[in-house]
């Protein structure tokens, strides 16, 4: 009887242990993932494959590109194990010191050696790798219609040689209607909102300037006014474009534009041959560079699972699908991508890969959102000629200095 009772007790204990272990394993083998791609079919398929291969369930939640969800999660103590966000937010989140440094983790991924070096900078805050690009990169440079340039006797080298050369040859590309209105612009020049602000900042970089120097605004050093004056003059003085003219490469209403992979794809799909060269410059090359990124909070409940998911998503085999099917015009960030079938089918993309090497990302500053709002307003006003470039940059310098004092 004693032995029978002992066996029953032992069986109950073992069963309880097994049940508890199964429950614990279940809890441990799930990872929470917040992302803007939570409803994307390709993303859902890849996450299902991750679960099948690893046994880790993914608790998926949609968040948008505002900072609200992460701020609320921080305040309530409920954050995901891993999440994605936009390049503009890296400074705001990096300053809060809740992101896990990724350098030692990424060093363990063999395929990271193939990543374009500049890509890592988009996920750095004060020299620390707190995030990493996860779904391609956005690179913009000068894209042109090969047939239009050939028809007008303009060489690509003439466009990229210098801004003076661009202006002189750009006039040959302009076509007007009988009433004088623009039928075709030489270049679809960014005129409003963040597109104009980004173009201005690239021009400023070309002149050797930057938004901030030693932590303070540097819009009064001459380079900013030079850049903004050129920006406005291309439209109003040299008349290479005009407000109200929506130049489009695919329709032939512009001969060139400052664009990226998405713009290339649209025109190539329409049957046009495109070329890509660098923007003309006076002192140094500069191309727009940005990336949505992925990060892991230091207090992640399942850090191990989050790292496994990070590695899975960053792997070139997943990136090949993500970049083609869900990146929305982003460029692959691995050198080996030049051998991917769909990349080889679009030869001009090699030039965008080259442009990424002199790409300039947004400042990773905690107040970048507020600074960007100031620049959008002042740059747009100057490009519309509502205010002079000199006055616009003086205003921006003052407003950004006030932001920093607060």
C-alpha positions in Angstrom: 0.0 0.0 0.0 2.8 2.3 0.9 4.6 1.7 -2.4 1.4 2.1 -4.3 0.6 5.4 -2.6 4.2 6.5 -3.2 3.8 5.7 -6.9 0.6 7.7 -7.1 2.2 10.7 -5.4 5.2 10.5 -7.7 3.0 10.2 -10.8 1.1 13.3 -9.7 4.2 15.2 -9.0 5.8 14.3 -12.3 2.6 15.1 -14.2 2.5 18.5 -12.4 6.1 19.1 -13.3 5.5 18.2 -16.9 2.4 20.5 -17.1 4.3 23.3 -15.5 7.3 22.8 -17.8 5.0 22.8 -20.8 3.3 26.0 -19.6 6.7 27.6 -18.9 8.0 26.6 -22.3 4.9 28.0 -23.9 5.4 31.4 -22.2 9.1 31.4 -22.9 8.6 30.5 -26.6 6.6 33.5 -27.7 8.0 36.9 -28.7 6.1 40.2 -28.9 6.7 42.2 -32.1 5.3 45.7 -32.8 5.6 46.9 -36.3 4.1 49.0 -39.0 4.1 46.0 -41.3 1.8 43.9 -39.1 -0.8 43.3 -41.8 1.6 42.9 -44.8 1.0 39.5 -46.4 4.8 38.9 -47.0 5.5 39.8 -43.4 2.9 37.5 -42.1 4.2 34.6 -44.3 7.8 35.2 -43.1 6.7 35.3 -39.4 4.7 32.0 -39.9 7.9 30.4 -41.3 9.9 31.7 -38.4 7.4 30.0 -36.0 7.6 26.8 -37.9 11.4 26.7 -38.0 12.0 27.8 -34.4 8.8 26.9 -32.4 8.6 30.5 -31.2 5.2 32.1 -31.6 5.1 35.8 -32.6 2.6 38.0 -30.8 2.1 40.7 -33.5 0.8 44.2 -33.0 0.4 47.1 -35.4 1.9 50.5 -34.5 2.1 53.6 -36.7 5.1 55.9 -37.3 4.2 58.3 -34.5 6.0 57.9 -31.2 2.8 57.4 -29.2 2.8 53.6 -28.8 6.4 53.4 -27.6 6.0 56.4 -25.2 2.8 54.9 -23.7 4.6 51.5 -23.4 7.5 53.1 -21.6 5.2 54.9 -19.2 3.1 51.8 -18.5 6.1 49.4 -18.3 4.6 47.4 -21.2 7.0 47.3 -24.2 7.4 44.6 -26.8 10.4 42.3 -27.1 11.3 43.8 -30.4 9.8 46.6 -32.6 10.3 48.6 -35.8 10.2 52.4 -36.4 11.1 55.1 -38.8 14.5 56.7 -39.2 13.4 60.1 -37.9 12.7 58.6 -34.5 16.1 57.3 -33.7 17.2 60.4 -31.7 13.9 60.6 -29.7 14.1 57.0 -28.6 17.9 56.8 -28.3 17.9 59.6 -25.7 15.6 57.7 -23.4 18.3 55.0 -22.8 15.9 52.0 -23.1 17.3 50.3 -26.2 19.6 47.3 -26.1 23.1 48.0 -27.7 23.3 45.7 -30.7 27.0 45.8 -31.6 27.9 42.5 -29.9 24.8 40.8 -31.2 25.2 41.9 -34.8 28.8 40.9 -34.8 27.7 37.3 -34.3 25.6 37.3 -37.5 28.0 36.2 -40.3 26.0 37.9 -43.0 26.4 41.3 -41.4 29.9 41.5 -43.1 28.0 41.9 -46.4 26.1 44.9 -45.2 26.9 48.3 -46.9 28.9 50.1 -44.2 26.8 53.3 -44.2 23.7 51.4 -43.3 24.7 51.0 -39.7 24.9 54.8 -39.1 21.1 55.0 -39.6 20.6 53.1 -36.3 23.2 54.8 -34.2 22.7 57.3 -31.3 25.7 59.0 -29.8 28.0 56.4 -31.3 26.0 53.4 -30.0 24.3 50.9 -32.3 20.9 51.0 -30.7 19.0 49.9 -33.8 19.6 48.5 -37.3 18.0 49.0 -40.7 15.6 46.1 -41.3 13.6 46.6 -44.5 15.9 48.1 -47.1 17.2 51.6 -47.3 16.0 54.8 -49.1 18.7 56.4 -51.2 18.0 59.3 -53.6 20.2 60.7 -56.3 19.7 62.1 -59.8 17.6 59.9 -62.1 17.2 60.8 -65.8 15.4 59.6 -68.9 18.0 58.3 -71.3 15.9 58.9 -74.4 15.1 62.5 -73.5 18.7 63.4 -72.9 19.8 61.7 -76.1 17.1 63.5 -78.1 18.2 66.9 -76.8 21.9 66.2 -77.2 22.7 66.4 -73.4 25.1 64.0 -71.9 24.6 62.6 -68.3 28.1 63.9 -67.5 27.1 67.4 -68.4 24.3 67.2 -65.8 26.5 65.9 -63.0 29.6 68.0 -63.7 28.6 71.1 -61.7 25.5 73.1 -60.9 26.5 75.7 -63.6 26.8 72.9 -66.2 23.5 71.4 -65.0 21.7 74.8 -65.4 23.2 75.5 -68.9 22.3 72.0 -70.2 19.1 71.8 -68.2 17.7 74.7 -70.3 17.9 72.5 -73.4 15.7 69.9 -71.7 12.9 72.3 -70.8 9.8 72.4 -73.1 6.9 74.9 -73.0 3.4 75.0 -74.3 2.2 77.7 -76.7 1.0 79.8 -73.7 4.4 79.6 -72.1 3.4 77.1 -69.4 5.8 74.3 -68.6 5.3 71.1 -70.6 8.5 69.4 -69.5 10.8 70.4 -66.7 14.6 69.8 -66.7 14.2 68.4 -63.2 11.4 67.7 -60.9 12.8 69.9 -58.1 11.4 69.3 -54.5 9.3 72.3 -53.6 7.3 71.6 -50.5 7.1 69.8 -47.2 9.7 67.2 -46.1 10.8 66.5 -49.7 12.0 70.1 -50.0 13.6 70.1 -46.5 15.5 66.9 -47.4 16.7 68.3 -50.7 17.9 71.5 -49.0 19.9 69.5 -46.4 21.6 67.5 -49.1 22.5 70.8 -50.9 23.9 72.1 -47.6 26.0 69.0 -47.2 27.3 69.5 -50.7 28.6 72.9 -49.6 30.3 71.3 -46.6 27.7 72.4 -44.1 25.4 70.6 -41.6 22.4 71.4 -39.5 24.3 71.0 -36.2 27.9 71.6 -35.2 29.1 70.9 -31.7 25.5 70.4 -30.6 24.3 73.8 -31.8 22.4 74.9 -35.0 24.8 75.9 -37.8 22.4 77.5 -40.2 24.3 80.8 -40.1 27.7 79.7 -41.4 26.9 80.6 -45.1 26.5 77.1 -46.4 22.8 77.0 -45.6 22.0 80.3 -47.3 24.0 79.2 -50.4 22.1 75.9 -50.5 18.7 77.5 -50.1 19.5 80.2 -52.7 20.5 77.6 -55.2 17.3 75.6 -54.4 15.1 78.6 -55.1 17.0 79.9 -58.1 16.7 76.6 -59.9 13.0 77.2 -60.1 12.6 81.0 -60.2 15.7 82.3 -61.8 16.8 79.5 -64.1 13.2 78.3 -64.6 14.1 74.6 -64.8 10.9 73.7 -63.0 7.8 75.6 -61.9 5.3 75.5 -59.0 2.1 73.7 -60.2 4.1 71.5 -62.6 4.0 67.9 -61.5 6.9 66.5 -63.5 6.9 62.8 -63.9 9.6 60.6 -65.5 7.2 57.9 -66.6 5.0 60.4 -68.5 8.0 62.4 -69.8 6.9 65.6 -68.2 10.3 65.9 -66.6 13.7 64.9 -67.9 15.2 64.1 -64.5 14.3 64.0 -60.8 15.9 63.6 -57.4 14.6 60.1 -56.6 15.2 56.5 -55.5 14.4 52.9 -56.3 10.6 53.4 -56.3 10.9 56.1 -58.9 13.1 53.9 -61.0 10.8 51.0 -60.8 7.7 53.0 -61.9 9.4 54.3 -65.0 11.1 51.0 -65.9 7.7 49.3 -65.6 6.3 51.9 -68.0 9.0 50.8 -70.5 11.5 53.6 -70.3 15.3 53.4 -70.0 16.6 55.3 -67.1 20.1 56.3 -66.0 21.3 57.4 -62.6 24.1 59.8 -61.8 25.1 61.9 -58.8 23.7 65.3 -58.2 26.1 68.0 -59.3 28.1 69.5 -56.4 30.7 72.1 -55.6 32.6 70.7 -52.7 31.5 67.2 -51.9 29.1 64.5 -53.0 26.0 63.9 -50.9 22.9 61.7 -51.3 19.8 61.4 -49.2 20.0 58.3 -47.0 17.3 56.9 -44.6 16.1 53.6 -43.2 13.3 52.2 -41.1 15.0 50.3 -38.2 14.4 47.5 -35.8 15.4 47.5 -32.1 15.2 45.5 -28.9 14.3 47.1 -25.5 16.8 46.3 -22.8 14.0 45.0 -20.6 12.6 42.7 -23.2 10.9 39.7 -21.5 12.2 37.3 -24.1 15.5 38.8 -25.2 16.7 35.5 -26.6 13.6 35.1 -28.8 13.9 38.7 -29.9 17.5 38.2 -31.0 16.5 35.0 -32.9 13.7 37.0 -34.7 16.2 39.8 -35.4 18.6 37.4 -37.0 15.9 35.7 -39.0 14.5 39.0 -40.5 17.9 40.4 -41.3 19.1 37.3 -43.1 19.6 37.9 -46.9 17.1 35.2 -47.8 14.4 37.1 -46.0 15.6 40.5 -47.2 15.5 39.3 -50.8 11.7 38.8 -50.4 11.1 41.8 -48.1 12.9 44.3 -50.3 11.1 43.2 -53.4 7.6 42.6 -52.1 7.1 45.0 -49.1 9.8 47.6 -48.9 7.8 50.2 -50.8 10.7 51.4 -53.0 13.6 50.8 -50.6 17.0 49.5 -51.8 18.6 46.3 -50.5 21.4 46.9 -48.0 23.6 43.9 -48.8 26.4 44.0 -51.4 25.5 40.6 -52.6 22.1 41.9 -53.6 23.6 43.1 -56.9 23.4 39.4 -57.8 19.7 39.0 -57.0 17.7 38.4 -60.1 15.3 41.3 -59.7 18.1 43.7 -58.9 20.2 42.6 -62.0 17.1 43.2 -64.1 17.4 46.9 -63.3 21.0 47.9 -64.0 20.7 51.6 -62.9 20.3 50.4 -59.3 24.0 49.8 -59.1 24.4 53.6 -59.1 22.1 53.9 -56.1 24.2 51.4 -54.3 27.2 53.6 -55.0 25.3 56.6 -53.8 24.7 55.0 -50.4 28.4 55.2 -49.7 28.2 59.0 -49.6 24.7 59.0 -48.1 23.8 61.6 -45.4 21.2 60.4 -42.8 18.9 62.6 -40.8 20.5 63.9 -37.5 19.9 61.4 -34.7 18.9 64.2 -32.3 16.2 63.9 -29.6 14.5 67.0 -30.9 14.8 66.1 -34.6 11.0 66.1 -35.1 10.7 69.6 -33.8 13.8 70.8 -35.8 12.4 69.2 -38.9 9.1 71.1 -38.5 11.1 74.4 -38.4 13.1 73.5 -41.5 10.0 72.4 -43.4 8.3 75.7 -42.8 11.3 78.0 -43.4 12.6 76.1 -46.5 9.2 75.8 -48.1 8.6 79.6 -47.6 12.0 80.4 -49.2 11.5 78.1 -52.1 8.1 79.8 -52.7 9.9 83.2 -52.4 7.6 84.2 -49.5 10.8 85.0 -47.6 14.5 85.4 -48.7 16.9 82.5 -48.1 18.9 84.7 -45.7 15.8 85.6 -43.7 14.6 82.0 -43.7 17.9 80.6 -42.3 18.1 83.4 -39.7 14.6 82.5 -38.6 15.4 78.7 -38.5 18.6 79.4 -36.6 16.7 81.3 -33.9 13.9 78.9 -33.6 16.1 75.8 -33.3 18.3 77.6 -30.8 15.2 78.2 -28.7 14.2 74.6 -28.9 17.6 73.6 -27.6 17.4 76.0 -24.7 14.0 74.6 -23.6 
